[in-house]
């Protein structure tokens, strides 16, 4: 056993909210640092990437009950400053990245290697305080030494989205090399990760982007089949043209209400629609004749196991993939950064860095 190793920290700067709602409820200021739990580690945050999850949690939803104030932030690169409990192969002072899931009590889902299906599964920044702060506490088992060839920004960017994309595409979606993949929307982190990972494994990737600027940015990443949905409102017909009337094998649709029906129409017979989110709303309307007539599959997924995380990180390392960084802000500018994400103006990941760094 390695004993408690403490950096004396009693308070820290953080971006937090005391009530759910709009971005006007975000505050930047001093909060007390909680006691370090047994088996957990304390990380000095060097960089943290934003996700739509940060927005959804702040807005709240029926049944969500969090102790307030609350701090979000799941994608973290930092420095290990203290541990409590079991021995670790990682030394104090080393730069680390963090698996953003927290596995709960062992149940049938955990035993079969699918902890994110378990009702006890938690996400850093959703169920417990996250990394939009100077320090964050995480399970010791969630740490891996960060790659020495990456900046702190590039180290923070992929963790949640690569975990989510890997499970969605492969564990759930069974995507294979040579299949065609339509990614609906180009600005969000999971979608960009899906595009890059799909291309890396040899899938034919078609990207639906909103406007000339985002379409051009997608092309700079090496994608040649890009459809601008602002220019082509009936984009599902364009997808059919691109595929000779066959349709694509797989669609990634994390937009929801505004796109779901057209995504289903873009699929080939026997195709799969994969979804992990609903940025435009969750009340989707579908013609279920398409589902049974074309024998389509609608496959839901969320987050993933630590093995999914490691597999995703290994793949992007092998193929020298880094996620595009939209902008880097200081933590004190976090409200501005989150508003940019909420308005959908970003392309790639938005990164925050504590002002003390």
N, C-alpha and C positions, 0 to 999 in steps of 0.2 A: 504494500500500500504506500502511496505517496501522500504525505500529509498536506493539509491546507496551506497554500502559498498565496499570501494576500498582498495585493497592491491596495494601499489605503485609499479608498474612494468612498465618499459618503454622499456625494451629489454629482450630477452631471447635467450638461445641456442636452435637450432633446426636443424633437418636434412631436407634439402630442395633441390630443383633443379630450375635452371634458364632457362633451355631449355629441351625439351623432347628428349628422346633417351635412351641410355644405362646407366648402373650404374656409368659410368665415369662422368656423369653429377650431381651426388649427391654431395652435400657439407654439411659440418657440421660447423656451425658458428652462429654468432649473427644476429638476426633480430629484427626489431621494433615490439612491441606489439600493435595491433590495438585497437581502442576505443571499449569499451564494449557496445554492442547493447542493446537497450531496450528489456526487456523480456528474456535476455540471462544471463548466468552465466559464471564465469571464474573458471577454474579448474587447480590446480597444478597437473601435471601428475605424478603419482607414477609408473605406468606400462602401456605399450601399446603393443598390440599384432599385428603382421604383418599378412597381407592377400595378395593373388595374386592381389587384387585390387590395392595395392600400386605399383605394378610393371606395371600393365596396364596403370595406370594414368601417371606414369613417362614416359613410352614409348610414350603415346599419340595415338590418332586415328583421322581420318579425321572428321572434324567438332568440335573437342574438342578445346575450346578456354578458357583458364584459365589465369587470371592475374598472372604474374610471378614476384618473385619466388613463388613456391607453396610447401605446406607441406601436406603430406598424413598422414594416420593413423586413423582408425575408431574404434578400440577396446580399450577402455580406462577405467582404474580405477584411480581415483585421489582424491583430497581433494578440497572441495568447499572453495574458497577464496574470492569471490565477486559475487554480484548479481546486476542486474539493472532492476527495474520495479516491476512486480507483486510479491506479498508475496509468500514465499516458506515455506513448512513445514520442510525443511532441513536446519540445522544450519550451519553457517560458521565454517569451521574446520572439518566437518563430512566427512568421506570417502564415496565416491559415485561411482556408475557405470553409464554408459551413453548409452542410446538407440542411435544407430548410424544413424538413418534416420531423415530427416528434412521434415516435412509435409508442402506442399505449400498451395496455395490458395484453398479454398473449391471448389470442382467440383464434378461431378457425382461419381468419384472413391473414393474420400475422404468421401463423404456422405454415401457410402455403405461399408465403413470400409476397403477399399483396397487402401490406399494412395500410395503404391509403384507402382501401375499401372499408376498413374497420371503423366502427362508430367512435372508437376512442382515439383515432388518429388526429393529431393536431399539427398546425402549421405555425412556424415562427412568425410573429407579427400579427397573427390572427387570434390565436388562443392565449398566447403569452406575449410579453413585450418583445418587440423586434428591434431592428438595427438603426432606426432613425434617431440615433442618439450617439453620444460619445463612447458609451460602453453597452454591451449586450451580454446576457448570460444564455448559454446554450448547452445541451447535453454534450458531455465530453466525447461520446462516441460519434458525434456528428462532424468532428473536425478532420480535415486532411491538410497536409502542408501545401501551401499555394505553389503554383509553378513559378520558378525563378525567372522565366523568360517573359512573364506577363506583368503589365502595370497593375496597380491595385484596381483601377477602373475596369480593365479587361478581366480581372479575376472575379470581381463582384458580379459582372453582368450576366453570366450564363446560368447560375446555380438553379434557381427555381424554374426558369423557362426551359432549360435543357432537360431537367428531371421530368417536367410535364410533357414536353414534346416527345421524349424518348418513349415514355410509357404509352402515350396516345398513339404514336406512329407504329411502334413495333410490338409492345406487350399486348396492347388492345387491338390495334389496327392491322397488324400483320403485313405492313407495307414491305414490298419486295423490290429489289433492283429490276429495272425495266418496266415497272408499272408507271402509270400516269397519275400525278398528284396535283390537284388544284388547291391553292391556298387562298382563301377568301379574306383579303385585307393584307396590307403589307407593312403597316407601321408598328404593330404591337410586337412585344418580345417573343411570345410563343410562336407567332406566325413567322417571324424572321428566322427563328431557330428551326422551325419546321422546313422552311424553304432551303436553308443551307444544309441541314442534315439530309433532307431528301435528295438534294443534288449530289451530296458526297457519296451516298450509297448507290447511286446510279439510277434514280427515278427520273422520269421526265416531269419537270416541275413547271406548271403554269401558274402565274401570279395575277390575282385581281387587285388592282391598285386604284386609289382615288385621286385623280388629278395628274397633270403633267409632271409636277415636281417629284411626287412619290414614284411615278412610273419610271422616270429617268434614274432615280436613285436605285430602284430595283435592278435596272439594267446595268448600272455600274458594279453591282455585285455578281454580274455574269449571267443573268437570266434574260433570255431572248424572247420568251413567250409571255408577254405582259398585256393584260387587257385593262383599259381605263374604264371603270364602271360609270364615271361621270360623263364620258363621251358615248358609252354604249350601255344605256339603261337595261336593255334586254341582253345582258351579258351571257346568260345561260345559252342563248342561241349562238353567240360567238364561240363559246366553248365547244359546242357541237361541231361548228365549222372547223375549229382547230383539230378536232379528233376525227374528222371524216364522218360525222354523224354517229359515232360510237358512244361518245361520252368518256369521262375519265374513270379510272379505277377507284380513286379515293379523293374525297373532298375534306379539307380541314375548314370547318366553319365555327369560329368562336365569336361571330357577330350576333347570331340569333335571329330575332324577330324580322329584321329588314332583309335578310338574305337566305333564310333557311329553305324556303320554297324553291327558289332558283337553284340553290345548291343541289337539292334532290333532283331537279330536272337536268342537271349537268352530269349526273352519274350514268355510267353504262349499266346494262342489266347485270344484276348481282353485285353492284358496287357498294362501297361503304362510305358513309358520312361520319366523320369523327368530330367530336365537339368537347371542349373543356371550358367554355364560357359563353357569355351572351352580352357583349358590350352595348348592343342596341335594345336589349330587353329580352325577357324570357318567355313571354306569351307568344309562341310561334304557332302559325297556322300551316298545316300541311294537307295535301290531298293524299289520303292514305291509299288511294288506288295506285299511285305511283309506287308506294312501298311494297304492296303485295303483288302488283302487276309486274313490276320489274325485279321483284325479290331483292329489294335493297335492305341494307343494314344501317341502323342509326346506332352508333357506338359512343357511349359516354365514357369519359375518363377524367381523372383529377390527380394532380401531383404524381407521386411515384415512390418507389422504394429507394433505399440508399444504394442498392445495386443498379437501379435505373439511373440514378445520379452519376455514379461512377462510370457506367457504360457510356453515358452521354458525354461526360468530360473526356473520357479516353478517346472517343471518336473525334471530337473537335480538336483535340491535341494532335491526333494522328494526321488529320487532314489540314492542320494549321488554320483552323477556322477561329476567327474572333467575331463576336457580334458587333454590329455597327453601334457606335455611341452617338446618341443624338446631341446631348449637351451635358456639361458637368456644372453643378451648382454647389455652393456651400450649403451646409445644413440649415443655416439661418435663412436661406432663400428657398426653403423647402416648399412653402406655400405656393410660390410662383411656379416651381417645378411641377408640383402636383396639378396645378391648374392647366399647365401646358399638356400634361398627359390626359387630363380629363377632357380637354377640348380636341384631342386627337391630332394635335399638330406635330407630334414627334415622329421620327423615323428611327427605329432602334431604341436602345436603352437610355434612360435618363439616370444620371449618377449624382448622388449627393456625397459630399465629404465634410466631416465635422470641421468647424472653423478652426479648431485647435490644431488641425493637421495642415 
